[in-house]
Amino acid sequence: MPDDLRRAIPGTTLFDGAQAMKGYALNKMCYSFNSAANRAEFKRDEDSYCARYGLNAEQREAVRRRNVLDLIAAGGNVYYLAKLAGIFGLDVQDLGAQQTGTTKDAFKARLEAAGR
């Protein structure tokens, strides 16, 4: 199958090599949140913390808006973004709701209906 056809999944940003390079700074910052001290520092001054890691304007705006889909489009890997989401008080179901364009309750109901 041609590479461009494998990438054509409507509404999905594939995390490939290009996205990994695009999101390197963002993902590196999110990895830093394994440290409680770094999470606290981020909470004290988000913008300075983002600047320290070299996030670009698109990434910084997505962080400000707490928008997971925009963070993924900006090169974020969902596994690293989970650390950032935790700082915002979001859990995996909140992320799923954002990704599917529904409320958290609707997303949970969808999971329950699927038997998960």
Steps between C-alpha positions, in 0.01 A plus 500: 500500500641844412624702798256788438200262516612356834515853639149594385298420811237774528521694825818325611847640541746214461801511727779422257858613460401844374263553794766376741743761371232771503405421859843426645508807728140448615552131574830569675323754722221253576756234591647742752172478692609164638653725770263652755732801527468563127121472514495757780730730306277477193195589711680807638586641156377304199625742238856511634505123530384460139761752386774309681420195289475700178133443421387684189199733487261225384603273786486776761152603388378139516641473854326825600169376361536150652411361158620143458415477130704812430786362710493179296492701176799697633700177528399383844500130576199401707714296740707806588199731489336293773748652747403851392130413510543380858635840599186654350283261703398301193488121491505254211123522460524879466758446224275249327207741518708775338624262231147386414338843531263395777452569867674285756168343602415419138845352448464283812157383381649413164767288670243326718281427198800345327554276804830648612 
